[in-house]
């Protein structure tokens, strides 16, 4: 009977260790997600600024072409 309890106790300890590991992994992934979202937002801002510059440049070229 004691062996059964020892086996059960070992399984419970392994399960608890697995839960702790999964929680650490989850926190790490959450941190990576936050960093990635911040980088994405920054890249989108830069892209919007570049697109605006290209639009301005295209508008200036069209004005020059019409005037000429």
ABEGO torsion letter per residue (X at the ends): XAAAAAAAAAAAAAAAAAAAAAAAAAAAAAAAAAAAAAAAAAAAAAAAAAAAAAAAAAAAAAAAAAAX
